[in-house]
């Protein structure tokens, strides 16, 4: 690695990933505000046809897990010596009473009133001449100059995963062609709405599918486990296993090219709200492109990094390098008394992300993903840096970003906790 002076800051040229802590998937169960999703079978969307990649959830075979599909949470044995975690509040959300006659606002029908530009993606890198030790990477070999340019909201081509190298058979995160076809045609059609028009996608590798099957959760003849369409991922792109779920988490617009909205839910939470009501409340009603909650305790990047170090979720040298780069490029500690803060918190709870696939939302997702690829797998550490740098480098381009309260997140996505003790939410 070398340090390069750029934009009056010290940037770290990284040619390899850092951090190797495992992050465990947990459990999930789908409910609909205490009712089955069948409660909103009929929904009218006037004069509008749009696409939704609804709920993306990932498990990988490194970790043991048990999934719940419309069942009750498995009771865990209690120890008299166990320390009970603190109870954090949930708060009421002013959802619409019904999805009937729900109408997509005009601003969202073609995204024309949002910042417009064209983003394309680097899909191929040539092996440098004379290089004998070249190793292909899913995220490509982004240079510091390319990294800097990627933050501009303008017509350009940037790294955003799925980079192929001639002579190598795969980019990683390989999907079956029938699954790609399914994922590219998820539609909500005028006047009729049902579960068949929403895409609930569960990404598994083959070992995880085998584990699910051994526990009695077998895909049916259509490839579904309950609501979830099972999509098998082969050739995982990262040796650092916690980085693999970030593909669907951040660059779902590349997996679902026709989708106009997506909701990410992490494996440690159970969804308890209607997806369309979530989109209406946190995107349409607030006129936002991207919605995520603040963390339930911590608001500062350095505080979050310190907690991860304490829990041994990150390598100390790796996170120190990352924060050195960020501080040299202008990131400061969060000051809650500063009325000019662009965000109410520099630390998100990223287990739930609701977003429209607008140009700015897609660009932000790509640059955030690239930071996770370049540095540590703890995406909370790179969240504020990626957002603030994007805003700083595009002062005349609007990005409608909504950070909602953690108690609202808990109402929509109830925490269940990861299965392994070292990954318990704190």
MOBEL-V125578 format. One record per backbone hydrogen bond with DSSP energy under -0.5 kcal/mol. CO is the residue of the C=O (numbers start at 1). NH is the residue of the N-H. E is the energy in kcal/mol with one decimal. If there is no record, write none. Layout:
co=CO nh=NH e=E
co=CO nh=NH e=E
This chain:
co=2 nh=13 e=-2.8
co=4 nh=6 e=-0.5
co=4 nh=11 e=-2.7
co=6 nh=9 e=-1.6
co=9 nh=6 e=-3.0
co=9 nh=11 e=-0.7
co=11 nh=4 e=-2.8
co=11 nh=13 e=-0.6
co=12 nh=14 e=-0.9
co=13 nh=2 e=-0.8
co=25 nh=419 e=-0.8
co=28 nh=68 e=-1.6
co=32 nh=35 e=-1.5
co=35 nh=32 e=-2.8
co=36 nh=39 e=-2.1
co=37 nh=40 e=-1.9
co=38 nh=41 e=-1.3
co=41 nh=43 e=-0.6
co=43 nh=45 e=-0.5
co=44 nh=46 e=-0.6
co=45 nh=48 e=-1.2
co=50 nh=188 e=-2.4
co=51 nh=260 e=-2.5
co=51 nh=261 e=-0.8
co=52 nh=54 e=-1.0
co=52 nh=199 e=-0.8
co=53 nh=263 e=-0.8
co=54 nh=56 e=-0.5
co=54 nh=263 e=-1.6
co=55 nh=57 e=-0.5
co=55 nh=201 e=-1.8
co=56 nh=265 e=-1.4
co=57 nh=203 e=-2.1
co=60 nh=63 e=-1.6
co=68 nh=70 e=-0.6
co=79 nh=82 e=-1.5
co=82 nh=84 e=-0.7
co=86 nh=88 e=-0.6
co=93 nh=95 e=-2.3
co=99 nh=102 e=-1.8
co=105 nh=108 e=-1.4
co=105 nh=109 e=-0.7
co=106 nh=109 e=-1.1
co=106 nh=110 e=-0.6
co=107 nh=113 e=-0.6
co=111 nh=114 e=-1.6
co=117 nh=119 e=-0.5
co=118 nh=156 e=-1.7
co=120 nh=158 e=-2.2
co=121 nh=123 e=-0.5
co=123 nh=164 e=-1.9
co=125 nh=166 e=-0.6
co=128 nh=131 e=-1.8
co=130 nh=132 e=-0.6
co=137 nh=140 e=-1.2
co=138 nh=163 e=-2.0
co=140 nh=142 e=-0.8
co=143 nh=147 e=-2.6
co=144 nh=148 e=-2.3
co=145 nh=149 e=-2.2
co=146 nh=150 e=-1.7
co=148 nh=151 e=-1.1
co=149 nh=152 e=-1.7
co=152 nh=154 e=-1.6
co=154 nh=156 e=-0.6
co=156 nh=120 e=-2.2
co=158 nh=122 e=-2.3
co=161 nh=160 e=-0.6
co=162 nh=164 e=-0.6
co=164 nh=125 e=-2.6
co=165 nh=168 e=-2.2
co=174 nh=234 e=-2.3
co=176 nh=180 e=-2.1
co=177 nh=181 e=-2.3
co=178 nh=182 e=-2.1
co=179 nh=183 e=-2.6
co=180 nh=184 e=-1.4
co=182 nh=185 e=-1.4
co=183 nh=186 e=-0.6
co=185 nh=187 e=-0.7
co=187 nh=189 e=-0.5
co=188 nh=50 e=-1.1
co=189 nh=192 e=-0.8
co=192 nh=189 e=-0.6
co=194 nh=197 e=-1.9
co=195 nh=198 e=-0.9
co=198 nh=200 e=-0.8
co=199 nh=54 e=-0.5
co=199 nh=55 e=-1.6
co=199 nh=201 e=-0.7
co=200 nh=202 e=-0.5
co=200 nh=229 e=-3.7
co=201 nh=57 e=-1.8
co=201 nh=203 e=-0.6
co=202 nh=231 e=-2.6
co=203 nh=59 e=-1.8
co=204 nh=233 e=-3.3
co=205 nh=209 e=-2.3
co=206 nh=210 e=-2.0
co=207 nh=211 e=-2.0
co=208 nh=212 e=-2.6
co=209 nh=213 e=-2.6
co=210 nh=214 e=-2.1
co=211 nh=215 e=-0.9
co=212 nh=215 e=-0.8
co=212 nh=217 e=-2.5
co=213 nh=216 e=-1.7
co=216 nh=218 e=-0.9
co=220 nh=223 e=-2.0
co=223 nh=230 e=-2.7
co=224 nh=220 e=-2.9
co=224 nh=226 e=-0.5
co=225 nh=228 e=-2.2
co=228 nh=225 e=-2.7
co=228 nh=230 e=-0.6
co=229 nh=202 e=-2.7
co=231 nh=204 e=-2.5
co=232 nh=234 e=-0.5
co=234 nh=174 e=-2.8
co=235 nh=173 e=-2.3
co=239 nh=241 e=-1.3
co=240 nh=243 e=-2.2
co=241 nh=244 e=-1.6
co=241 nh=245 e=-0.6
co=243 nh=246 e=-0.8
co=244 nh=247 e=-1.4
co=245 nh=249 e=-2.0
co=246 nh=250 e=-2.5
co=246 nh=251 e=-0.7
co=247 nh=251 e=-1.8
co=251 nh=254 e=-1.6
co=251 nh=255 e=-0.8
co=252 nh=256 e=-2.8
co=256 nh=259 e=-1.4
co=260 nh=357 e=-2.5
co=261 nh=53 e=-2.7
co=262 nh=355 e=-2.4
co=263 nh=56 e=-1.6
co=264 nh=353 e=-1.9
co=266 nh=269 e=-1.3
co=268 nh=416 e=-3.8
co=268 nh=417 e=-1.5
co=270 nh=414 e=-2.0
co=271 nh=31 e=-1.6
co=274 nh=278 e=-1.9
co=275 nh=279 e=-2.2
co=276 nh=280 e=-2.4
co=277 nh=281 e=-2.4
co=278 nh=282 e=-2.6
co=279 nh=283 e=-1.9
co=279 nh=284 e=-2.2
co=280 nh=285 e=-2.9
co=283 nh=287 e=-0.8
co=283 nh=288 e=-2.3
co=284 nh=287 e=-0.6
co=289 nh=356 e=-2.9
co=290 nh=402 e=-3.1
co=291 nh=354 e=-2.4
co=292 nh=404 e=-1.4
co=293 nh=349 e=-2.1
co=299 nh=346 e=-2.3
co=300 nh=304 e=-2.1
co=301 nh=305 e=-2.6
co=302 nh=306 e=-2.3
co=303 nh=307 e=-2.0
co=304 nh=308 e=-2.2
co=305 nh=309 e=-2.3
co=306 nh=310 e=-2.3
co=307 nh=311 e=-2.0
co=308 nh=313 e=-3.0
co=308 nh=314 e=-0.7
co=309 nh=312 e=-1.1
co=315 nh=319 e=-2.5
co=316 nh=320 e=-1.9
co=317 nh=321 e=-2.1
co=318 nh=322 e=-2.1
co=319 nh=323 e=-2.5
co=320 nh=324 e=-2.0
co=321 nh=325 e=-2.1
co=322 nh=326 e=-2.3
co=323 nh=327 e=-2.8
co=324 nh=328 e=-2.1
co=325 nh=329 e=-1.1
co=326 nh=331 e=-2.6
co=327 nh=330 e=-1.5
co=334 nh=336 e=-0.6
co=335 nh=338 e=-1.9
co=337 nh=339 e=-0.7
co=338 nh=341 e=-1.3
co=346 nh=384 e=-0.7
co=347 nh=295 e=-2.5
co=348 nh=350 e=-0.7
co=349 nh=293 e=-0.7
co=349 nh=352 e=-0.8
co=351 nh=266 e=-2.4
co=352 nh=293 e=-0.5
co=353 nh=264 e=-2.7
co=354 nh=291 e=-2.7
co=355 nh=262 e=-2.3
co=356 nh=358 e=-1.6
co=358 nh=362 e=-2.6
co=359 nh=363 e=-2.4
co=360 nh=364 e=-2.8
co=361 nh=365 e=-2.2
co=362 nh=366 e=-2.1
co=363 nh=367 e=-2.6
co=364 nh=368 e=-2.5
co=365 nh=369 e=-2.2
co=366 nh=370 e=-2.6
co=367 nh=371 e=-1.6
co=368 nh=372 e=-1.8
co=369 nh=373 e=-2.2
co=370 nh=374 e=-2.4
co=371 nh=375 e=-2.6
co=375 nh=18 e=-0.9
co=377 nh=379 e=-1.3
co=378 nh=381 e=-1.6
co=378 nh=382 e=-0.6
co=379 nh=383 e=-1.0
co=380 nh=384 e=-0.5
co=382 nh=386 e=-2.3
co=383 nh=387 e=-2.0
co=384 nh=388 e=-3.1
co=385 nh=389 e=-2.4
co=386 nh=390 e=-1.8
co=387 nh=391 e=-2.3
co=388 nh=392 e=-2.5
co=389 nh=393 e=-2.2
co=390 nh=394 e=-0.5
co=391 nh=394 e=-0.7
co=392 nh=395 e=-0.5
co=394 nh=397 e=-1.8
co=396 nh=398 e=-0.5
co=399 nh=401 e=-1.1
co=400 nh=289 e=-3.6
co=400 nh=290 e=-1.3
co=401 nh=403 e=-0.5
co=402 nh=292 e=-1.9
co=402 nh=404 e=-0.7
co=404 nh=294 e=-1.9
co=405 nh=408 e=-0.5
co=405 nh=409 e=-1.7
co=406 nh=410 e=-2.3
co=407 nh=91 e=-1.5
co=407 nh=411 e=-0.9
co=408 nh=412 e=-1.7
co=409 nh=413 e=-3.5
co=412 nh=272 e=-3.7
co=414 nh=270 e=-2.3
co=417 nh=27 e=-0.6
co=420 nh=423 e=-1.8
co=421 nh=424 e=-1.6
